[in-house]
């Protein structure tokens, strides 16, 4: 994540969009506990990055997290 934080804006933007997409799809993972681990990593590393890149994307990421947690 350190390399991503120091990367150009476009790279960070793609990373944020990729994580949002992954949050929307992770519920299909056959690995037990994978979604919870993904949420924890997202809250710790990716949500702060999204806030730096674009606050509205941070909101979209938070929404994706909430939807994923509501599935459980």
N, CA, C and O atoms as a Tripos MOL2 file, in Angstrom:
@<TRIPOS>MOLECULE
protein
  288   287    72     0     0
PROTEIN
NO_CHARGES

@<TRIPOS>ATOM
      1 N           0.8200   -1.1940    0.0000 N.3       1 UNK1
      2 CA          0.0000    0.0000    0.0000 C.3       1 UNK1
      3 C           0.8630    1.2570    0.0000 C.2       1 UNK1
      4 O           0.4410    2.2970   -0.5070 O.2       1 UNK1
      5 N           2.0420    1.1740    0.5520 N.am      2 UNK2
      6 CA          2.9080    2.3530    0.5670 C.3       2 UNK2
      7 C           3.2310    2.8040   -0.8580 C.2       2 UNK2
      8 O           3.2440    3.9980   -1.1550 O.2       2 UNK2
      9 N           3.4910    1.8360   -1.7280 N.am      3 UNK3
     10 CA          3.7870    2.1780   -3.1190 C.3       3 UNK3
     11 C           2.5720    2.8020   -3.7960 C.2       3 UNK3
     12 O           2.7130    3.7160   -4.6080 O.2       3 UNK3
     13 N           1.3960    2.3190   -3.4690 N.am      4 UNK4
     14 CA          0.1680    2.8740   -4.0490 C.3       4 UNK4
     15 C          -0.0450    4.2970   -3.5570 C.2       4 UNK4
     16 O          -0.4000    5.1750   -4.3440 O.2       4 UNK4
     17 N           0.1640    4.5350   -2.2850 N.am      5 UNK5
     18 CA         -0.0140    5.8910   -1.7350 C.3       5 UNK5
     19 C           0.8880    6.9150   -2.4110 C.2       5 UNK5
     20 O           0.5200    8.0820   -2.5450 O.2       5 UNK5
     21 N           2.0600    6.4780   -2.8330 N.am      6 UNK6
     22 CA          3.0140    7.3800   -3.4810 C.3       6 UNK6
     23 C           2.8680    7.4050   -4.9980 C.2       6 UNK6
     24 O           3.5890    8.1340   -5.6800 O.2       6 UNK6
     25 N           1.9480    6.6200   -5.5240 N.am      7 UNK7
     26 CA          1.7690    6.5090   -6.9700 C.3       7 UNK7
     27 C           1.0030    7.7260   -7.5100 C.2       7 UNK7
     28 O           0.3880    8.4750   -6.7510 O.2       7 UNK7
     29 N           1.0540    7.9030   -8.8200 N.am      8 UNK8
     30 CA          0.2850    9.0010   -9.4360 C.3       8 UNK8
     31 C          -1.2130    8.8570   -9.1550 C.2       8 UNK8
     32 O          -1.7030    7.7730   -8.8390 O.2       8 UNK8
     33 N          -1.9080    9.9530   -9.2750 N.am      9 UNK9
     34 CA         -3.3370   10.0110   -8.9780 C.3       9 UNK9
     35 C          -4.1220    8.9350   -9.7260 C.2       9 UNK9
     36 O          -4.9650    8.2630   -9.1330 O.2       9 UNK9
     37 N          -3.8590    8.7690  -10.9960 N.am     10 UNK10
     38 CA         -4.6160    7.8070  -11.7920 C.3      10 UNK10
     39 C          -4.4470    6.3810  -11.2650 C.2      10 UNK10
     40 O          -5.4060    5.6090  -11.2590 O.2      10 UNK10
     41 N          -3.2650    6.0320  -10.8320 N.am     11 UNK11
     42 CA         -3.0130    4.6950  -10.2710 C.3      11 UNK11
     43 C          -3.8280    4.5090   -8.9840 C.2      11 UNK11
     44 O          -4.4440    3.4630   -8.7750 O.2      11 UNK11
     45 N          -3.8230    5.5210   -8.1390 N.am     12 UNK12
     46 CA         -4.5910    5.4470   -6.8870 C.3      12 UNK12
     47 C          -6.0880    5.3700   -7.1770 C.2      12 UNK12
     48 O          -6.8170    4.6490   -6.4960 O.2      12 UNK12
     49 N          -6.5420    6.1050   -8.1750 N.am     13 UNK13
     50 CA         -7.9410    6.0860   -8.5590 C.3      13 UNK13
     51 C          -8.3690    4.6960   -9.0310 C.2      13 UNK13
     52 O          -9.4240    4.1960   -8.6410 O.2      13 UNK13
     53 N          -7.5490    4.0870   -9.8610 N.am     14 UNK14
     54 CA         -7.8500    2.7260  -10.3420 C.3      14 UNK14
     55 C          -7.8830    1.7440   -9.1740 C.2      14 UNK14
     56 O          -8.7480    0.8690   -9.1290 O.2      14 UNK14
     57 N          -6.9600    1.8760   -8.2390 N.am     15 UNK15
     58 CA         -6.9230    0.9900   -7.0750 C.3      15 UNK15
     59 C          -8.2110    1.0980   -6.2560 C.2      15 UNK15
     60 O          -8.7510    0.0920   -5.7960 O.2      15 UNK15
     61 N          -8.6900    2.3210   -6.0820 N.am     16 UNK16
     62 CA         -9.9200    2.5350   -5.3220 C.3      16 UNK16
     63 C         -11.1150    1.9120   -6.0480 C.2      16 UNK16
     64 O         -11.9290    1.2240   -5.4310 O.2      16 UNK16
     65 N         -11.2190    2.1530   -7.3470 N.am     17 UNK17
     66 CA        -12.3220    1.5570   -8.1100 C.3      17 UNK17
     67 C         -12.2450    0.0310   -8.0890 C.2      17 UNK17
     68 O         -13.2700   -0.6420   -7.9860 O.2      17 UNK17
     69 N         -11.0530   -0.5040   -8.1860 N.am     18 UNK18
     70 CA        -10.8700   -1.9570   -8.1590 C.3      18 UNK18
     71 C         -11.3460   -2.5320   -6.8240 C.2      18 UNK18
     72 O         -12.0070   -3.5700   -6.7890 O.2      18 UNK18
     73 N         -11.0110   -1.8620   -5.7470 N.am     19 UNK19
     74 CA        -11.4170   -2.3590   -4.4290 C.3      19 UNK19
     75 C         -12.9290   -2.3060   -4.2590 C.2      19 UNK19
     76 O         -13.5250   -3.2230   -3.6940 O.2      19 UNK19
     77 N         -13.5490   -1.2390   -4.7440 N.am     20 UNK20
     78 CA        -15.0090   -1.1440   -4.6650 C.3      20 UNK20
     79 C         -15.6370   -2.3070   -5.4300 C.2      20 UNK20
     80 O         -16.5650   -2.9520   -4.9420 O.2      20 UNK20
     81 N         -15.1290   -2.5680   -6.6250 N.am     21 UNK21
     82 CA        -15.6420   -3.6770   -7.4200 C.3      21 UNK21
     83 C         -15.4450   -5.0010   -6.6930 C.2      21 UNK21
     84 O         -16.3510   -5.8330   -6.6590 O.2      21 UNK21
     85 N         -14.2820   -5.1970   -6.1190 N.am     22 UNK22
     86 CA        -14.0030   -6.4380   -5.3950 C.3      22 UNK22
     87 C         -14.9310   -6.6120   -4.1950 C.2      22 UNK22
     88 O         -15.3630   -7.7270   -3.9020 O.2      22 UNK22
     89 N         -15.2400   -5.5190   -3.5020 N.am     23 UNK23
     90 CA        -16.1680   -5.5940   -2.3710 C.3      23 UNK23
     91 C         -17.5470   -6.0420   -2.8320 C.2      23 UNK23
     92 O         -18.2560   -6.7370   -2.1030 O.2      23 UNK23
     93 N         -17.9210   -5.6500   -4.0220 N.am     24 UNK24
     94 CA        -19.2340   -6.0140   -4.5510 C.3      24 UNK24
     95 C         -19.2950   -7.4750   -4.9770 C.2      24 UNK24
     96 O         -20.3820   -8.0330   -5.1240 O.2      24 UNK24
     97 N         -18.1340   -8.1000   -5.1770 N.am     25 UNK25
     98 CA        -18.0870   -9.4810   -5.6710 C.3      25 UNK25
     99 C         -17.5790  -10.4990   -4.6540 C.2      25 UNK25
    100 O         -17.7380  -11.7000   -4.8710 O.2      25 UNK25
    101 N         -16.9780  -10.0650   -3.5630 N.am     26 UNK26
    102 CA        -16.2930  -10.9610   -2.6360 C.3      26 UNK26
    103 C         -17.2480  -11.9640   -1.9820 C.2      26 UNK26
    104 O         -16.8120  -13.0240   -1.5330 O.2      26 UNK26
    105 N         -18.5210  -11.6490   -1.9240 N.am     27 UNK27
    106 CA        -19.4720  -12.5630   -1.2890 C.3      27 UNK27
    107 C         -19.5650  -13.9030   -2.0220 C.2      27 UNK27
    108 O         -20.1040  -14.8660   -1.4770 O.2      27 UNK27
    109 N         -19.0500  -13.9730   -3.2420 N.am     28 UNK28
    110 CA        -19.0740  -15.2290   -3.9940 C.3      28 UNK28
    111 C         -17.8590  -16.1080   -3.7050 C.2      28 UNK28
    112 O         -17.7620  -17.2200   -4.2260 O.2      28 UNK28
    113 N         -16.9440  -15.6270   -2.8930 N.am     29 UNK29
    114 CA        -15.7420  -16.3960   -2.5730 C.3      29 UNK29
    115 C         -16.1070  -17.6510   -1.7730 C.2      29 UNK29
    116 O         -16.9030  -17.5900   -0.8350 O.2      29 UNK29
    117 N         -15.5200  -18.7830   -2.1520 N.am     30 UNK30
    118 CA        -15.8030  -20.0180   -1.4110 C.3      30 UNK30
    119 C         -15.0430  -20.1100   -0.0810 C.2      30 UNK30
    120 O         -15.3090  -21.0020    0.7240 O.2      30 UNK30
    121 N         -14.1040  -19.1950    0.1480 N.am     31 UNK31
    122 CA        -13.2980  -19.2480    1.3740 C.3      31 UNK31
    123 C         -14.0730  -18.6530    2.5450 C.2      31 UNK31
    124 O         -14.4800  -17.4930    2.4830 O.2      31 UNK31
    125 N         -14.2850  -19.4280    3.6180 N.am     32 UNK32
    126 CA        -14.9750  -18.8930    4.7870 C.3      32 UNK32
    127 C         -14.1700  -17.7620    5.4190 C.2      32 UNK32
    128 O         -12.9510  -17.8640    5.5560 O.2      32 UNK32
    129 N         -14.8370  -16.7110    5.7930 N.am     33 UNK33
    130 CA        -14.1760  -15.5970    6.4570 C.3      33 UNK33
    131 C         -13.4680  -14.6330    5.5260 C.2      33 UNK33
    132 O         -12.9380  -13.6200    5.9840 O.2      33 UNK33
    133 N         -13.4460  -14.9150    4.2420 N.am     34 UNK34
    134 CA        -12.7390  -14.0600    3.2860 C.3      34 UNK34
    135 C         -13.3580  -12.6620    3.2430 C.2      34 UNK34
    136 O         -12.6400  -11.6630    3.1950 O.2      34 UNK34
    137 N         -14.6770  -12.5930    3.2600 N.am     35 UNK35
    138 CA        -15.3480  -11.2950    3.1840 C.3      35 UNK35
    139 C         -15.0020  -10.4420    4.4060 C.2      35 UNK35
    140 O         -14.7250   -9.2510    4.2660 O.2      35 UNK35
    141 N         -15.0130  -11.0270    5.5790 N.am     36 UNK36
    142 CA        -14.6930  -10.2700    6.7950 C.3      36 UNK36
    143 C         -13.2520   -9.7640    6.7620 C.2      36 UNK36
    144 O         -12.9850   -8.6180    7.1240 O.2      36 UNK36
    145 N         -12.3420  -10.6040    6.3350 N.am     37 UNK37
    146 CA        -10.9390  -10.2040    6.2110 C.3      37 UNK37
    147 C         -10.8130   -9.0540    5.2050 C.2      37 UNK37
    148 O         -10.0620   -8.1050    5.4280 O.2      37 UNK37
    149 N         -11.5370   -9.1480    4.1260 N.am     38 UNK38
    150 CA        -11.5020   -8.1250    3.0920 C.3      38 UNK38
    151 C         -12.0240   -6.7930    3.6250 C.2      38 UNK38
    152 O         -11.4660   -5.7370    3.3270 O.2      38 UNK38
    153 N         -13.0880   -6.8490    4.4070 N.am     39 UNK39
    154 CA        -13.6450   -5.6340    5.0050 C.3      39 UNK39
    155 C         -12.6260   -5.0010    5.9520 C.2      39 UNK39
    156 O         -12.4160   -3.7890    5.9190 O.2      39 UNK39
    157 N         -12.0030   -5.8070    6.7810 N.am     40 UNK40
    158 CA        -11.0080   -5.2840    7.7270 C.3      40 UNK40
    159 C          -9.8520   -4.6040    7.0020 C.2      40 UNK40
    160 O          -9.4290   -3.5130    7.3840 O.2      40 UNK40
    161 N          -9.3420   -5.2520    5.9530 N.am     41 UNK41
    162 CA         -8.2560   -4.6500    5.1740 C.3      41 UNK41
    163 C          -8.7080   -3.3640    4.5030 C.2      41 UNK41
    164 O          -7.9590   -2.3900    4.4360 O.2      41 UNK41
    165 N          -9.9220   -3.3690    4.0160 N.am     42 UNK42
    166 CA        -10.4500   -2.1880    3.3360 C.3      42 UNK42
    167 C         -10.5630   -1.0170    4.3010 C.2      42 UNK42
    168 O         -10.1670    0.1010    3.9710 O.2      42 UNK42
    169 N         -11.0970   -1.2670    5.4810 N.am     43 UNK43
    170 CA        -11.2320   -0.1970    6.4650 C.3      43 UNK43
    171 C          -9.8770    0.3560    6.8930 C.2      43 UNK43
    172 O          -9.7270    1.5600    7.0960 O.2      43 UNK43
    173 N          -8.9100   -0.5140    7.0250 N.am     44 UNK44
    174 CA         -7.5890   -0.0930    7.5060 C.3      44 UNK44
    175 C          -6.7630    0.6230    6.4330 C.2      44 UNK44
    176 O          -6.1170    1.6320    6.7160 O.2      44 UNK44
    177 N          -6.7850    0.1060    5.2140 N.am     45 UNK45
    178 CA         -5.8840    0.6160    4.1800 C.3      45 UNK45
    179 C          -6.5690    1.3580    3.0350 C.2      45 UNK45
    180 O          -6.1120    2.4210    2.6140 O.2      45 UNK45
    181 N          -7.6490    0.8020    2.5440 N.am     46 UNK46
    182 CA         -8.2280    1.3230    1.3060 C.3      46 UNK46
    183 C          -9.1920    2.4870    1.5130 C.2      46 UNK46
    184 O          -9.2490    3.3940    0.6820 O.2      46 UNK46
    185 N          -9.9380    2.4760    2.5940 N.am     47 UNK47
    186 CA        -10.8550    3.5800    2.8420 C.3      47 UNK47
    187 C         -10.0980    4.9000    3.0580 C.2      47 UNK47
    188 O         -10.5110    5.9260    2.5180 O.2      47 UNK47
    189 N          -9.0100    4.9000    3.8250 N.am     48 UNK48
    190 CA         -8.2360    6.1440    3.9170 C.3      48 UNK48
    191 C          -7.6880    6.6050    2.5540 C.2      48 UNK48
    192 O          -7.6660    7.8000    2.2610 O.2      48 UNK48
    193 N          -7.2550    5.6600    1.7400 N.am     49 UNK49
    194 CA         -6.7770    6.0070    0.4060 C.3      49 UNK49
    195 C          -7.9090    6.6150   -0.4160 C.2      49 UNK49
    196 O          -7.7170    7.6270   -1.0900 O.2      49 UNK49
    197 N          -9.0750    6.0040   -0.3600 N.am     50 UNK50
    198 CA        -10.2290    6.5310   -1.0990 C.3      50 UNK50
    199 C         -10.5710    7.9410   -0.6320 C.2      50 UNK50
    200 O         -10.9230    8.7940   -1.4470 O.2      50 UNK50
    201 N         -10.4710    8.1920    0.6640 N.am     51 UNK51
    202 CA        -10.7520    9.5290    1.1940 C.3      51 UNK51
    203 C          -9.7880   10.5670    0.6460 C.2      51 UNK51
    204 O         -10.1690   11.7090    0.3940 O.2      51 UNK51
    205 N          -8.5460   10.1680    0.4660 N.am     52 UNK52
    206 CA         -7.5430   11.0740   -0.0980 C.3      52 UNK52
    207 C          -7.7870   11.3170   -1.5870 C.2      52 UNK52
    208 O          -7.6230   12.4360   -2.0740 O.2      52 UNK52
    209 N          -8.1740   10.2780   -2.2970 N.am     53 UNK53
    210 CA         -8.3540   10.3660   -3.7440 C.3      53 UNK53
    211 C          -9.6060   11.1760   -4.0870 C.2      53 UNK53
    212 O          -9.5570   12.0960   -4.9030 O.2      53 UNK53
    213 N         -10.7240   10.8220   -3.4540 N.am     54 UNK54
    214 CA        -11.9980   11.4940   -3.7360 C.3      54 UNK54
    215 C         -12.9950   11.1100   -2.6440 C.2      54 UNK54
    216 O         -13.3500    9.9370   -2.5270 O.2      54 UNK54
    217 N         -13.4460   12.0560   -1.8570 N.am     55 UNK55
    218 CA        -14.3690   11.7380   -0.7660 C.3      55 UNK55
    219 C         -15.6420   11.0260   -1.2290 C.2      55 UNK55
    220 O         -16.1850   10.2080   -0.4870 O.2      55 UNK55
    221 N         -16.1230   11.3150   -2.4200 N.am     56 UNK56
    222 CA        -17.3300   10.6330   -2.8880 C.3      56 UNK56
    223 C         -17.0530    9.1530   -3.1500 C.2      56 UNK56
    224 O         -17.9390    8.3170   -2.9760 O.2      56 UNK56
    225 N         -15.8350    8.8290   -3.5650 N.am     57 UNK57
    226 CA        -15.4610    7.4260   -3.7370 C.3      57 UNK57
    227 C         -15.3440    6.7290   -2.3880 C.2      57 UNK57
    228 O         -15.6560    5.5440   -2.2670 O.2      57 UNK57
    229 N         -14.9010    7.4560   -1.3840 N.am     58 UNK58
    230 CA        -14.8610    6.8880   -0.0370 C.3      58 UNK58
    231 C         -16.2800    6.5440    0.4100 C.2      58 UNK58
    232 O         -16.5000    5.5210    1.0590 O.2      58 UNK58
    233 N         -17.2320    7.3930    0.0670 N.am     59 UNK59
    234 CA        -18.6270    7.1130    0.3840 C.3      59 UNK59
    235 C         -19.1340    5.8790   -0.3440 C.2      59 UNK59
    236 O         -19.8630    5.0680    0.2280 O.2      59 UNK59
    237 N         -18.7500    5.7380   -1.5990 N.am     60 UNK60
    238 CA        -19.1490    4.5610   -2.3760 C.3      60 UNK60
    239 C         -18.5170    3.2960   -1.7950 C.2      60 UNK60
    240 O         -19.1480    2.2390   -1.7670 O.2      60 UNK60
    241 N         -17.2770    3.4060   -1.3330 N.am     61 UNK61
    242 CA        -16.6040    2.2620   -0.7370 C.3      61 UNK61
    243 C         -17.2910    1.8890    0.5760 C.2      61 UNK61
    244 O         -17.5100    0.7110    0.8570 O.2      61 UNK61
    245 N         -17.6220    2.8760    1.3570 N.am     62 UNK62
    246 CA        -18.3070    2.6220    2.6370 C.3      62 UNK62
    247 C         -19.6500    1.9470    2.3860 C.2      62 UNK62
    248 O         -20.0380    1.0310    3.1110 O.2      62 UNK62
    249 N         -20.3560    2.4030    1.3560 N.am     63 UNK63
    250 CA        -21.6390    1.8110    0.9950 C.3      63 UNK63
    251 C         -21.4570    0.3420    0.5880 C.2      63 UNK63
    252 O         -22.2520   -0.5120    0.9790 O.2      63 UNK63
    253 N         -20.4260    0.0550   -0.1860 N.am     64 UNK64
    254 CA        -20.1530   -1.3270   -0.6040 C.3      64 UNK64
    255 C         -19.8470   -2.2040    0.6160 C.2      64 UNK64
    256 O         -20.2640   -3.3610    0.6720 O.2      64 UNK64
    257 N         -19.1260   -1.6590    1.5770 N.am     65 UNK65
    258 CA        -18.8350   -2.3890    2.8140 C.3      65 UNK65
    259 C         -20.1370   -2.6680    3.5660 C.2      65 UNK65
    260 O         -20.3700   -3.7880    4.0220 O.2      65 UNK65
    261 N         -20.9720   -1.6560    3.6900 N.am     66 UNK66
    262 CA        -22.2320   -1.8270    4.4040 C.3      66 UNK66
    263 C         -23.1170   -2.8650    3.7460 C.2      66 UNK66
    264 O         -23.7510   -3.6690    4.4290 O.2      66 UNK66
    265 N         -23.1630   -2.8530    2.4280 N.am     67 UNK67
    266 CA        -23.9610   -3.8540    1.7120 C.3      67 UNK67
    267 C         -23.4150   -5.2580    1.9290 C.2      67 UNK67
    268 O         -24.1790   -6.2070    2.1020 O.2      67 UNK67
    269 N         -22.1080   -5.3890    1.9190 N.am     68 UNK68
    270 CA        -21.4920   -6.6920    2.1280 C.3      68 UNK68
    271 C         -21.7820   -7.2010    3.5350 C.2      68 UNK68
    272 O         -22.1170   -8.3710    3.7200 O.2      68 UNK68
    273 N         -21.6560   -6.3310    4.5140 N.am     69 UNK69
    274 CA        -21.9220   -6.7310    5.9000 C.3      69 UNK69
    275 C         -23.3940   -7.0640    6.1200 C.2      69 UNK69
    276 O         -23.7160   -7.8960    6.9680 O.2      69 UNK69
    277 N         -24.2770   -6.4350    5.3790 N.am     70 UNK70
    278 CA        -25.7100   -6.7110    5.5020 C.3      70 UNK70
    279 C         -26.0610   -8.0930    4.9600 C.2      70 UNK70
    280 O         -27.0990   -8.6500    5.3160 O.2      70 UNK70
    281 N         -25.2170   -8.6440    4.1140 N.am     71 UNK71
    282 CA        -25.4510   -9.9880    3.5590 C.3      71 UNK71
    283 C         -25.2890  -11.0550    4.6410 C.2      71 UNK71
    284 O         -25.9240  -12.1080    4.5880 O.2      71 UNK71
    285 N         -24.4390  -10.7710    5.6150 N.am     72 UNK72
    286 CA        -24.1170  -11.7740    6.6560 C.3      72 UNK72
    287 C         -25.1960  -11.9290    7.6660 C.2      72 UNK72
    288 O         -25.0660  -12.7300    8.5920 O.2      72 UNK72
@<TRIPOS>BOND
     1     1     2 1
     2     2     3 1
     3     3     4 2
     4     3     5 am
     5     5     6 1
     6     6     7 1
     7     7     8 2
     8     7     9 am
     9     9    10 1
    10    10    11 1
    11    11    12 2
    12    11    13 am
    13    13    14 1
    14    14    15 1
    15    15    16 2
    16    15    17 am
    17    17    18 1
    18    18    19 1
    19    19    20 2
    20    19    21 am
    21    21    22 1
    22    22    23 1
    23    23    24 2
    24    23    25 am
    25    25    26 1
    26    26    27 1
    27    27    28 2
    28    27    29 am
    29    29    30 1
    30    30    31 1
    31    31    32 2
    32    31    33 am
    33    33    34 1
    34    34    35 1
    35    35    36 2
    36    35    37 am
    37    37    38 1
    38    38    39 1
    39    39    40 2
    40    39    41 am
    41    41    42 1
    42    42    43 1
    43    43    44 2
    44    43    45 am
    45    45    46 1
    46    46    47 1
    47    47    48 2
    48    47    49 am
    49    49    50 1
    50    50    51 1
    51    51    52 2
    52    51    53 am
    53    53    54 1
    54    54    55 1
    55    55    56 2
    56    55    57 am
    57    57    58 1
    58    58    59 1
    59    59    60 2
    60    59    61 am
    61    61    62 1
    62    62    63 1
    63    63    64 2
    64    63    65 am
    65    65    66 1
    66    66    67 1
    67    67    68 2
    68    67    69 am
    69    69    70 1
    70    70    71 1
    71    71    72 2
    72    71    73 am
    73    73    74 1
    74    74    75 1
    75    75    76 2
    76    75    77 am
    77    77    78 1
    78    78    79 1
    79    79    80 2
    80    79    81 am
    81    81    82 1
    82    82    83 1
    83    83    84 2
    84    83    85 am
    85    85    86 1
    86    86    87 1
    87    87    88 2
    88    87    89 am
    89    89    90 1
    90    90    91 1
    91    91    92 2
    92    91    93 am
    93    93    94 1
    94    94    95 1
    95    95    96 2
    96    95    97 am
    97    97    98 1
    98    98    99 1
    99    99   100 2
   100    99   101 am
   101   101   102 1
   102   102   103 1
   103   103   104 2
   104   103   105 am
   105   105   106 1
   106   106   107 1
   107   107   108 2
   108   107   109 am
   109   109   110 1
   110   110   111 1
   111   111   112 2
   112   111   113 am
   113   113   114 1
   114   114   115 1
   115   115   116 2
   116   115   117 am
   117   117   118 1
   118   118   119 1
   119   119   120 2
   120   119   121 am
   121   121   122 1
   122   122   123 1
   123   123   124 2
   124   123   125 am
   125   125   126 1
   126   126   127 1
   127   127   128 2
   128   127   129 am
   129   129   130 1
   130   130   131 1
   131   131   132 2
   132   131   133 am
   133   133   134 1
   134   134   135 1
   135   135   136 2
   136   135   137 am
   137   137   138 1
   138   138   139 1
   139   139   140 2
   140   139   141 am
   141   141   142 1
   142   142   143 1
   143   143   144 2
   144   143   145 am
   145   145   146 1
   146   146   147 1
   147   147   148 2
   148   147   149 am
   149   149   150 1
   150   150   151 1
   151   151   152 2
   152   151   153 am
   153   153   154 1
   154   154   155 1
   155   155   156 2
   156   155   157 am
   157   157   158 1
   158   158   159 1
   159   159   160 2
   160   159   161 am
   161   161   162 1
   162   162   163 1
   163   163   164 2
   164   163   165 am
   165   165   166 1
   166   166   167 1
   167   167   168 2
   168   167   169 am
   169   169   170 1
   170   170   171 1
   171   171   172 2
   172   171   173 am
   173   173   174 1
   174   174   175 1
   175   175   176 2
   176   175   177 am
   177   177   178 1
   178   178   179 1
   179   179   180 2
   180   179   181 am
   181   181   182 1
   182   182   183 1
   183   183   184 2
   184   183   185 am
   185   185   186 1
   186   186   187 1
   187   187   188 2
   188   187   189 am
   189   189   190 1
   190   190   191 1
   191   191   192 2
   192   191   193 am
   193   193   194 1
   194   194   195 1
   195   195   196 2
   196   195   197 am
   197   197   198 1
   198   198   199 1
   199   199   200 2
   200   199   201 am
   201   201   202 1
   202   202   203 1
   203   203   204 2
   204   203   205 am
   205   205   206 1
   206   206   207 1
   207   207   208 2
   208   207   209 am
   209   209   210 1
   210   210   211 1
   211   211   212 2
   212   211   213 am
   213   213   214 1
   214   214   215 1
   215   215   216 2
   216   215   217 am
   217   217   218 1
   218   218   219 1
   219   219   220 2
   220   219   221 am
   221   221   222 1
   222   222   223 1
   223   223   224 2
   224   223   225 am
   225   225   226 1
   226   226   227 1
   227   227   228 2
   228   227   229 am
   229   229   230 1
   230   230   231 1
   231   231   232 2
   232   231   233 am
   233   233   234 1
   234   234   235 1
   235   235   236 2
   236   235   237 am
   237   237   238 1
   238   238   239 1
   239   239   240 2
   240   239   241 am
   241   241   242 1
   242   242   243 1
   243   243   244 2
   244   243   245 am
   245   245   246 1
   246   246   247 1
   247   247   248 2
   248   247   249 am
   249   249   250 1
   250   250   251 1
   251   251   252 2
   252   251   253 am
   253   253   254 1
   254   254   255 1
   255   255   256 2
   256   255   257 am
   257   257   258 1
   258   258   259 1
   259   259   260 2
   260   259   261 am
   261   261   262 1
   262   262   263 1
   263   263   264 2
   264   263   265 am
   265   265   266 1
   266   266   267 1
   267   267   268 2
   268   267   269 am
   269   269   270 1
   270   270   271 1
   271   271   272 2
   272   271   273 am
   273   273   274 1
   274   274   275 1
   275   275   276 2
   276   275   277 am
   277   277   278 1
   278   278   279 1
   279   279   280 2
   280   279   281 am
   281   281   282 1
   282   282   283 1
   283   283   284 2
   284   283   285 am
   285   285   286 1
   286   286   287 1
   287   287   288 2
@<TRIPOS>SUBSTRUCTURE
     1 UNK1         2 RESIDUE 1 A UNK
     2 UNK2         6 RESIDUE 1 A UNK
     3 UNK3        10 RESIDUE 1 A UNK
     4 UNK4        14 RESIDUE 1 A UNK
     5 UNK5        18 RESIDUE 1 A UNK
     6 UNK6        22 RESIDUE 1 A UNK
     7 UNK7        26 RESIDUE 1 A UNK
     8 UNK8        30 RESIDUE 1 A UNK
     9 UNK9        34 RESIDUE 1 A UNK
    10 UNK10       38 RESIDUE 1 A UNK
    11 UNK11       42 RESIDUE 1 A UNK
    12 UNK12       46 RESIDUE 1 A UNK
    13 UNK13       50 RESIDUE 1 A UNK
    14 UNK14       54 RESIDUE 1 A UNK
    15 UNK15       58 RESIDUE 1 A UNK
    16 UNK16       62 RESIDUE 1 A UNK
    17 UNK17       66 RESIDUE 1 A UNK
    18 UNK18       70 RESIDUE 1 A UNK
    19 UNK19       74 RESIDUE 1 A UNK
    20 UNK20       78 RESIDUE 1 A UNK
    21 UNK21       82 RESIDUE 1 A UNK
    22 UNK22       86 RESIDUE 1 A UNK
    23 UNK23       90 RESIDUE 1 A UNK
    24 UNK24       94 RESIDUE 1 A UNK
    25 UNK25       98 RESIDUE 1 A UNK
    26 UNK26      102 RESIDUE 1 A UNK
    27 UNK27      106 RESIDUE 1 A UNK
    28 UNK28      110 RESIDUE 1 A UNK
    29 UNK29      114 RESIDUE 1 A UNK
    30 UNK30      118 RESIDUE 1 A UNK
    31 UNK31      122 RESIDUE 1 A UNK
    32 UNK32      126 RESIDUE 1 A UNK
    33 UNK33      130 RESIDUE 1 A UNK
    34 UNK34      134 RESIDUE 1 A UNK
    35 UNK35      138 RESIDUE 1 A UNK
    36 UNK36      142 RESIDUE 1 A UNK
    37 UNK37      146 RESIDUE 1 A UNK
    38 UNK38      150 RESIDUE 1 A UNK
    39 UNK39      154 RESIDUE 1 A UNK
    40 UNK40      158 RESIDUE 1 A UNK
    41 UNK41      162 RESIDUE 1 A UNK
    42 UNK42      166 RESIDUE 1 A UNK
    43 UNK43      170 RESIDUE 1 A UNK
    44 UNK44      174 RESIDUE 1 A UNK
    45 UNK45      178 RESIDUE 1 A UNK
    46 UNK46      182 RESIDUE 1 A UNK
    47 UNK47      186 RESIDUE 1 A UNK
    48 UNK48      190 RESIDUE 1 A UNK
    49 UNK49      194 RESIDUE 1 A UNK
    50 UNK50      198 RESIDUE 1 A UNK
    51 UNK51      202 RESIDUE 1 A UNK
    52 UNK52      206 RESIDUE 1 A UNK
    53 UNK53      210 RESIDUE 1 A UNK
    54 UNK54      214 RESIDUE 1 A UNK
    55 UNK55      218 RESIDUE 1 A UNK
    56 UNK56      222 RESIDUE 1 A UNK
    57 UNK57      226 RESIDUE 1 A UNK
    58 UNK58      230 RESIDUE 1 A UNK
    59 UNK59      234 RESIDUE 1 A UNK
    60 UNK60      238 RESIDUE 1 A UNK
    61 UNK61      242 RESIDUE 1 A UNK
    62 UNK62      246 RESIDUE 1 A UNK
    63 UNK63      250 RESIDUE 1 A UNK
    64 UNK64      254 RESIDUE 1 A UNK
    65 UNK65      258 RESIDUE 1 A UNK
    66 UNK66      262 RESIDUE 1 A UNK
    67 UNK67      266 RESIDUE 1 A UNK
    68 UNK68      270 RESIDUE 1 A UNK
    69 UNK69      274 RESIDUE 1 A UNK
    70 UNK70      278 RESIDUE 1 A UNK
    71 UNK71      282 RESIDUE 1 A UNK
    72 UNK72      286 RESIDUE 1 A UNK
